[in-house]
Amino acid sequence: MMHGTGNMEVRSRTTKAQFALFLSLTINITGQSFLLVALPPLGRRLGFSDIQTGAILSISALLLMASAPLWDISANE
């Protein structure tokens, strides 16, 4: 009568993996939001032009977008 325990273990691992994914995405989004708010004044203080600061923000967003398929591949292995 214990044939359901394997299913519960798989469900528990799936729930833990989903929580880890949710937590990491939340931290990632929080970091990006912080960059959007904090980098422009910091860039001006360091002597960067608005174009240079915008380039830094754009490059970081492009790197996140370009690395998404790699994260997908590694997550599915």
N, C-alpha and C positions, 0 to 999 in steps of 0.2 A: 504493500500500500504506500510505499515511499517513492513512487515513480515521478512525483512532481518536484522533488528537491533539485534536480538538475536544471529544470526550467527556472526555478527561483534563483539559483546561482547565476545563470546567464542574465536574468533580469536585473540582479543586483550589480553585476559588472557593467551592464549597459547604463544603468542609472548613475553609477560612479563616473563612467566615461562622459556621459552627458553633462554632469555637474562640472567636471574638470574643463570640458570644452566651454561651457557657459562662463565659468570663472575666468578662463584665459581670454575669451573674447571681451568680457567686461573690462578686464585690466587693459587690454589693447586699446579699446575705444576710449577709456579714460585717459590713457597716455596721449592718444592723438588729439583729444579735446584739449588737454592741457597745453600741447604744443601750439594749437591754433590760438589760444588765448595768451600764452606767455612768451612765445617766440618773437612776435613783432616788437614789443617794447625792449626786449632783451637785445634783439638785433640792432635796433637804433642805438642803444647804449654802447654796444660793441663797435659801432661805426659801419654796420652793413647798410646798404641801400635797401629800399623797399623791394626792388627787383631781386636782389640777392636773398632776402628773407623769404620772398615768395617762391624762389627756386628751391630753397631748402625744404619748404613745406611740400612743394610739388614732387620733389624727388622722393621724399619719405612716403608720400601717398602712392607714387608709382611703384616703389619697391614693395610695399604691402600688396598691391594689386598683382605684381609680377610673381611674388612668392606664394600667392594663394594656391595655384595648382600644385606646387611642390608640397605644401602642407596637406593637400587633399590626397596626394599619392602616398605620403608617409602615414597618414591617418588610416588609410584603407589597407595597409599591409599587416 
